[in-house]
Amino acid sequence: MLILVLLGINLLAAAVLAVIGEKRYAPEVNILGSAATFVASVFLAADVYYNGRMISGREYFFVDEFNVYLAVLTAFVSMTTAVFSRPYMRHEQERGRLGKVAMRFYHAMFQLFIFAMLMALLTNNVGILWISMELATLSTVLLVSLYRTPSSVEAAWKYFILCGVGIALALFGTVLLYFAAEKVLGEGSKALQWTNLAAVSGSLEPTVLSLAFVFFMVGYGTKVGLVPLHNWLPDAHAEGPTPISAVLSGLLLNIALYALVRCKTLVDGATHGNRAGQIMMAFGLVSLLVSAFSLLRQKDIKRMFSYSSIEHMGIATYAFGLGGSVATFGALLHMLVHSLTKSAIFFTVGHASQMHGTQEISRIRGLIKGNPLVGWGLMLGVAAIIGLPPFGLFTSEFLILTATMKSAPLLAPFFLLGLAIAFAALLRKVMPMVFGAVPDYQHNQRVSHTPVILHMILVLVLGLYLPVFLSQWLHGAVRLLR
């Protein structure tokens, strides 16, 4: 019942907002629906915490330590993003960039997008996971093109084509997975259920599973934004509304990586080795290095932080591929703190862009003097995302580096090089934006500071102290994924 309530809230909110989405009170309805989803996710997490893993809905849904913490994270970030989008989207409407129909469309698609991500996390069926990922793609394609400018339509079209091809390849991987599973589990939906597949993974045909993982890696790797499958991501971030950039970087990339990691565990069980992990390590390390150097060349602030997202998803992918308790724990923690930090950064970036009327890095100046909370929010967010202590990303990256030095010491210099280049590039770009004189064209406006403050406090706390319940969740997930 908790799972059905959790999913039903978003569907109901999407239906309501499809009717009243242009009204003055529509943002409050959006916030209320997202807050109710978060409360339901907390109750679901508490149920798992006290009673253990569960399978429900005629075995179409399941919850364990891995997906429940991502479900809570998804619901939380979507709630804070809804709070942020209230003043942000109203300002866009006042500037004449969006009309009433576009606002109705935005609110309804936002809730549908959250529904698709939660469905992908909680389903026990590999086929429904694929459908949910496709639904998430379609809803965000429409949101990326919300402004209906030539550049936003082009970005949405590129997103649709690249991710559409990727999802098609993931479908072929799903077919191969079913082909191997039906020989062990028989025909029907039981051969597509994660719980059944995990139980018999050692009996699945290793050659077929290895081939299936290649298609999963390319298909879902496109959604993760891994190099060289990443070209859609910077354009989608730069041209879409900033709240959508926040949930794309903070949530959707996590969901795609979740699907990839689930597939890796099946391949590991079938091959009794780390063949899939080695592929993930290669993609992850290349993504880290390419995105780090790409940061140096960016002139658009949202494109710059989209490359930062590629960098950090590369780090998490590399860590999951490396395997072992320490690296897997670090990857899980990295997904959590990156989502919180990157969404907070996009919140401040959205306000900074509106204050200056541009996304060009060279024209955004004097943020701390113009609006101290926006300026310091961006500065602290960047300090966290580059891995400065005592923020949570320092802890996760330190764990991953430690595991690398133990299990793959020859890769440690490349890992450190990527981190160092990204560190220098982001500081070089951000320092002139937050300090210096306030330009004449900067104007102040009403902004929502609460989401940024809340996210940064959580990232700081997670760098200093990991609550017992969260530690148990993550350790439980590590045991599932080893």
FENUR-V66592 format. One record per pair of residues at least 24 apart in sequence whose C-alpha atoms are under 8 Angstrom apart, sorted by sequence separation. I is the first residue (numbers start at 1). GAP is how many residues later the second one is. If there is no record, write none. Layout:
I:GAP / I:GAP
//
This chain:
9:24 / 10:24 / 44:24 / 45:24 / 112:24 / 180:24 / 287:24 / 288:24 / 180:25 / 113:26 / 137:26 / 288:26 / 312:26 / 348:26 / 9:27 / 10:27 / 41:27 / 45:27 / 112:27 / 113:27 / 287:27 / 288:27 / 348:27 / 9:28 / 180:28 / 224:28 / 225:28 / 286:28 / 110:29 / 180:29 / 223:29 / 224:29 / 284:29 / 285:29 / 348:29 / 349:29 / 7:30 / 41:30 / 42:30 / 109:30 / 134:30 / 223:30 / 224:30 / 284:30 / 285:30 / 348:30 / 6:31 / 41:31 / 109:31 / 177:31 / 283:31 / 284:31 / 176:32 / 177:32 / 224:32 / 284:32 / 345:32 / 134:33 / 176:33 / 223:33 / 224:33 / 284:33 / 285:33 / 309:33 / 344:33 / 345:33 / 386:33 / 6:34 / 38:34 / 41:34 / 109:34 / 133:34 / 283:34 / 284:34 / 5:35 / 6:35 / 176:35 / 177:35 / 221:35 / 283:35 / 78:36 / 176:36 / 220:36 / 221:36 / 281:36 / 282:36 / 345:36 / 386:36 / 387:36 / 38:37 / 106:37 / 130:37 / 220:37 / 280:37 / 281:37 / 344:37 / 345:37 / 386:37 / 2:38 / 37:38 / 38:38 / 173:38 / 174:38 / 280:38 / 281:38 / 75:39 / 173:39 / 220:39 / 221:39 / 281:39 / 342:39 / 35:40 / 74:40 / 106:40 / 130:40 / 172:40 / 173:40 / 220:40 / 280:40 / 281:40 / 341:40 / 386:40 / 2:41 / 3:41 / 34:41 / 35:41 / 38:41 / 130:41 / 173:41 / 280:41 / 281:41 / 305:41 / 2:42 / 173:42 / 174:42 / 279:42 / 74:43 / 172:43 / 173:43 / 217:43 / 277:43 / 278:43 / 341:43 / 342:43 / 34:44 / 35:44 / 74:44 / 102:44 / 216:44 / 277:44 / 278:44 / 302:44 / 341:44 / 382:44 / 34:45 / 170:45 / 276:45 / 277:45 / 382:45 / 169:46 / 170:46 / 277:46 / 71:47 / 127:47 / 169:47 / 170:47 / 216:47 / 274:47 / 302:47 / 338:47 / 31:48 / 34:48 / 126:48 / 170:48 / 301:48 / 382:48 / 98:49 / 169:49 / 170:49 / 71:50 / 97:50 / 169:50 / 170:50 / 213:50 / 31:51 / 70:51 / 71:51 / 168:51 / 213:51 / 379:51 / 30:52 / 31:52 / 166:52 / 167:52 / 379:52 / 166:53 / 167:53 / 67:54 / 68:54 / 165:54 / 166:54 / 213:54 / 27:55 / 67:55 / 166:55 / 337:55 / 338:55 / 379:55 / 163:56 / 166:56 / 227:56 / 337:56 / 378:56 / 166:57 / 209:57 / 210:57 / 226:57 / 249:57 / 302:57 / 3:58 / 27:58 / 28:58 / 209:58 / 226:58 / 301:58 / 334:58 / 376:58 / 27:59 / 63:59 / 163:59 / 227:59 / 228:59 / 254:59 / 261:59 / 300:59 / 301:59 / 333:59 / 334:59 / 375:59 / 62:60 / 162:60 / 163:60 / 227:60 / 249:60 / 253:60 / 257:60 / 300:60 / 301:60 / 61:61 / 62:61 / 206:61 / 209:61 / 210:61 / 226:61 / 299:61 / 300:61 / 61:62 / 62:62 / 238:62 / 299:62 / 334:62 / 60:63 / 61:63 / 213:63 / 217:63 / 227:63 / 299:63 / 333:63 / 334:63 / 60:64 / 61:64 / 125:64 / 206:64 / 207:64 / 238:64 / 59:65 / 60:65 / 127:65 / 201:65 / 205:65 / 206:65 / 210:65 / 237:65 / 238:65 / 330:65 / 331:65 / 126:66 / 201:66 / 204:66 / 210:66 / 237:66 / 330:66 / 366:66 / 367:66 / 368:66 / 369:66 / 393:66 / 125:67 / 126:67 / 162:67 / 198:67 / 202:67 / 203:67 / 330:67 / 365:67 / 366:67 / 367:67 / 368:67 / 369:67 / 392:67 / 125:68 / 126:68 / 198:68 / 201:68 / 202:68 / 234:68 / 235:68 / 361:68 / 365:68 / 366:68 / 367:68 / 369:68 / 370:68 / 391:68 / 392:68 / 395:68 / 124:69 / 125:69 / 163:69 / 197:69 / 201:69 / 202:69 / 234:69 / 237:69 / 330:69 / 331:69 / 364:69 / 365:69 / 366:69 / 369:69 / 391:69 / 392:69 / 394:69 / 124:70 / 162:70 / 202:70 / 234:70 / 329:70 / 330:70 / 365:70 / 366:70 / 390:70 / 391:70 / 392:70 / 393:70 / 124:71 / 198:71 / 362:71 / 365:71 / 366:71 / 367:71 / 391:71 / 392:71 / 234:72 / 327:72 / 361:72 / 365:72 / 366:72 / 370:72 / 391:72 / 392:72 / 159:73 / 233:73 / 234:73 / 326:73 / 327:73 / 365:73 / 366:73 / 370:73 / 371:73 / 390:73 / 391:73 / 158:74 / 159:74 / 326:74 / 365:74 / 370:74 / 389:74 / 390:74 / 374:75 / 377:75 / 381:75 / 384:75 / 326:76 / 327:76 / 373:76 / 377:76 / 380:76 / 23:77 / 30:77 / 34:77 / 155:77 / 159:77 / 326:77 / 327:77 / 22:78 / 21:79 / 22:79 / 324:79 / 22:80 / 27:80 / 155:80 / 156:80 / 230:80 / 22:81 / 26:81 / 30:81 / 155:81 / 254:81 / 319:81 / 21:82 / 22:82 / 322:82 / 21:83 / 227:83 / 20:84 / 21:84 / 152:84 / 155:84 / 226:84 / 19:85 / 21:85 / 225:85 / 322:85 / 356:85 / 357:85 / 18:86 / 21:86 / 224:86 / 356:86 / 17:87 / 18:87 / 21:87 / 152:87 / 226:87 / 355:87 / 356:87 / 151:88 / 152:88 / 225:88 / 226:88 / 250:88 / 251:88 / 355:88 / 18:89 / 224:89 / 250:89 / 355:89 / 17:90 / 18:90 / 249:90 / 250:90 / 355:90 / 17:91 / 16:92 / 144:92 / 250:92 / 14:93 / 15:93 / 144:93 / 147:93 / 249:93 / 250:93 / 14:94 / 145:94 / 146:94 / 147:94 / 249:94 / 13:95 / 14:95 / 144:95 / 145:95 / 146:95 / 14:96 / 144:96 / 246:96 / 247:96 / 351:96 / 14:97 / 143:97 / 144:97 / 246:97 / 13:98 / 14:98 / 143:98 / 246:98 / 11:100 / 144:100 / 246:100 / 10:101 / 11:101 / 143:101 / 245:101 / 246:101 / 10:102 / 243:103 / 10:104 / 11:104 / 140:104 / 242:104 / 243:104 / 347:104 / 348:104 / 10:105 / 242:105 / 347:105 / 242:107 / 243:107 / 344:107 / 345:107 / 7:108 / 242:108 / 344:108 / 7:111 / 344:111 / 7:112 / 344:112 / 308:114 / 341:114 / 340:115 / 341:115 / 340:116 / 340:118 / 341:118 / 3:119 / 340:119 / 337:122 / 133:123 / 289:125 / 293:125 / 337:125 / 289:126 / 292:126 / 288:127 / 292:127 / 295:127 / 289:128 / 293:128 / 285:129 / 289:129 / 292:129 / 293:129 / 296:129 / 129:130 / 285:130 / 288:130 / 292:130 / 295:130 / 296:130 / 288:131 / 291:131 / 295:131 / 293:132 / 60:133 / 292:133 / 59:134 / 121:134 / 117:135 / 120:135 / 121:137 / 117:138 / 333:141 / 332:142 / 329:145 / 329:146 / 329:149 / 328:150 / 325:153 / 328:153 / 325:154 / 328:154 / 325:157 / 85:158 / 324:158 / 84:159 / 323:159 / 82:161 / 81:162 / 81:165 / 81:166 / 78:169 / 77:170 / 77:173 / 77:174 / 74:177 / 67:191 / 265:216 / 265:217 / 262:219 / 261:220 / 77:262 / 81:262 / 88:262 / 73:263 / 77:263 / 84:263 / 88:263 / 70:266 / 77:266 / 81:266 / 87:359 / 88:359 / 87:360 / 87:361 / 84:363 / 84:364 / 83:365 / 84:365 / 84:367 / 83:368 / 81:370 / 80:371 / 69:404 / 66:407 / 65:408 / 66:408 / 65:409 / 66:410 / 65:411 / 66:411 / 65:412 / 64:413 / 66:414 / 49:420 / 49:424
//
